[in-house]
Amino acid sequence: MTLEELDKQYVLQTYARDYTNFVKGVGSTLYDENGRDYIDFASGIAVNSVGHGNERLTNAICEQAKKIIHISNLQVIEPQAKLAQRMVELSGYDMGVFFANSGAEANEGAIKIARKYGETKFENKRYKVITLEHSFHGRTITTVKATGQKSFHTPNFSPYPAGFSYEKSIEDVYKAIDDETVAVLIELVQGEGGVQPFEKEEIQKLAAHLKEKNVLLIVDEVQTGVYRTGEFLASNLYEIEPDIVTLAKGLGGGVPIGAVMTKHKDVLSAGDHGSTFGGNYLSTAAGLAVLDILSELYDSGRLDETLIYFEQKLRETAAKHDNLFEKEVGLGLMRGLRAKSAEIQGSVITNSLKAGLVILKAGRNTVRFLPSLTISKNEIDEGFKRFETAISSL
Ligand SMILES: *Cc1c(COP(=O)(O)O)cnc(C)c1O
């Protein structure tokens, strides 16, 4: 049996999969089973934040694995406590952290905190959560319902939990708030929805309004967090103070981890929430190594250099190929090119892989770039060279 046949026979076919068999990665270069190399501009959908085969990360994982991989959350876990401290210090917010295993789970935790806050802090019950169109918040029954894309709300999985509504724009959120609204849940750059950032001023205005109305601001930083936009959190870049922040993708450098941080530390009490695996020794040791590597990169100014260089390359490409792309979108190392049609988007991605470059798609016909934050200048140059080759025939 070939690998493709094996996959098709035994793995549930929930993904439209490509069958390139990657066997190794070094930095932002991947190698397939035939030894062919590919530049990785996707980092596993913003997950491999420190690249592939990163020595400091793999050493931290190996050293931790040799000691203890897992003990239940009924015991204190040293790297978990240290990672929570590190995240809180880097964020600059006075918050507490709960650890989960994925972005969807982190958002579930955020919604649970908001719901209990709405149940216990007011005379009347507040439970409604407002989200935005084109948002993406996860694949569990609740987070899929929180996701503002109709195609996700198929009757196949109904009934969904009540209390979620979607607005077209930030401006529309103001009118949608009523006395049962407990929280507004947003991404500052809508990732899956097309790498679309919001304006800083409109987010600051919304944050101030929500504070005044006692409505919680939940920022889904599952994709934007952990330096993806150039600051530890996109919330830091936007200079706001959310009530709740969720993280996942880049935090473990590839080891599954999710986290919800909140300044409302007293809302959840023992027994309210939990996770078997969340915050175990292995994932939090990985998280600590990732934050060591990335905070050094940030402090040295090299992260800034990388994102300026990447943006400049992408701008040049967008300008040169305005027959294919409408505009360049995104922030930091979360970037996209809006293709003029879904056909162009599809061909650009397929041709890129053929030319030895891994890129991604996103909503609104966007070709998406999410390179590792440690990508080198040479890898960026080589990646864009291959991108030129890929699109030259279109
Ligand atoms: C990827 C993503 C999620 C879901 O994360 P999973 O780990 O796949 O559950 C949620 N929110 C945003 C903004 C994401 O980008």
The ligand as an SDF file (V2000), in Angstrom:
LIG
                    3D

 15 15  0  0  0  0  0  0  0  0999 V2000
   -6.7640   27.9740   14.5460 C   0  0  0  0  0  0  0  0  0  0  0  0
   -7.6600   28.8780   15.2950 C   0  0  0  0  0  0  0  0  0  0  0  0
   -8.5650   28.3890   16.2550 C   0  0  0  0  0  0  0  0  0  0  0  0
   -8.7370   26.9100   16.5120 C   0  0  0  0  0  0  0  0  0  0  0  0
   -7.5960   26.3130   17.0370 O   0  0  0  0  0  0  0  0  0  0  0  0
   -7.4970   24.6930   17.1100 P   0  0  0  0  0  0  0  0  0  0  0  0
   -6.1920   24.4620   17.7980 O   0  0  0  0  0  0  0  0  0  0  0  0
   -7.5430   24.1800   15.7130 O   0  0  0  0  0  0  0  0  0  0  0  0
   -8.6490   24.2380   17.9120 O   0  0  0  0  0  0  0  0  0  0  0  0
   -9.3220   29.2850   16.9470 C   0  0  0  0  0  0  0  0  0  0  0  0
   -9.2330   30.6150   16.7230 N   0  0  0  0  0  0  0  0  0  0  0  0
   -8.3770   31.1300   15.8090 C   0  0  0  0  0  0  0  0  0  0  0  0
   -8.3010   32.5990   15.6250 C   0  0  0  0  0  0  0  0  0  0  0  0
   -7.5740   30.2800   15.0580 C   0  0  0  0  0  0  0  0  0  0  0  0
   -6.7640   30.7830   14.1270 O   0  0  0  0  0  0  0  0  0  0  0  0
  1  2  1  0
  2  3  1  0
  2 14  2  0
  3  4  1  0
  3 10  2  0
  4  5  1  0
  5  6  1  0
  6  7  2  0
  6  8  1  0
  6  9  1  0
 10 11  1  0
 11 12  2  0
 12 13  1  0
 12 14  1  0
 14 15  1  0
M  END
$$$$
